Amino acid sequence: MCTVGGGPDIGDVESLSSKGYICQDCGNKFKGMGRRPRCPSCQSRNVKPVE
């Protein structure tokens, strides 16, 4: 990975918030960020937010 010029500017990391999700394939509950989180257990994108 090239690091010339530094990494991407994502702002203040502490201000980023994660949401709780549950995987519809394996039932794993986890915290994730982004538009399309992936289950860390089975790598599925078939997840939904936990309310």
N, C-alpha and C positions, 0 to 999 in steps of 0.2 A: 504494500500500500504506500502510495506516495504521500509524504507529509510536508512537502514544500508549500509554504504559505499558510500552514496550519490546517486544522480540521474545519468542519462546517460550523458556522456560527448558529448555535441553537439557543443562545441567550442564557439566562440564569437557570441552571439545571435544577436547583432547589424548588423553583416555581412550577416545574412540570408535574402534572398529577397523573396518576395511573388509575385505572378503573378495574373493578373486579369482573372477571369473566368465568364462564363455565363452558367446558368443551362438550359439544353434543355427541362426539364420537367415543371418548373415553371417560367422561365425567369428571375430569380434573378441574379443580377450581384454582384460579391463578390471577395475578394482577398483570395487566398489560397496558401498553400505550400504542397510539397510532390508529390509523383508519382500518387496518386489517390485521389485528393481532393473530398470532399463531400460538397454539398450545405448546408449551415447553415439553410436555410429556410425549405426545404422539405426532407433533408437527402439523396437526390439522388446522385449517382455517375455519372449520365449522364450529364457531364459538358464538356465544351470545352474552350480553352484559348481564350481570347479576344485579337484581334490584334490591 
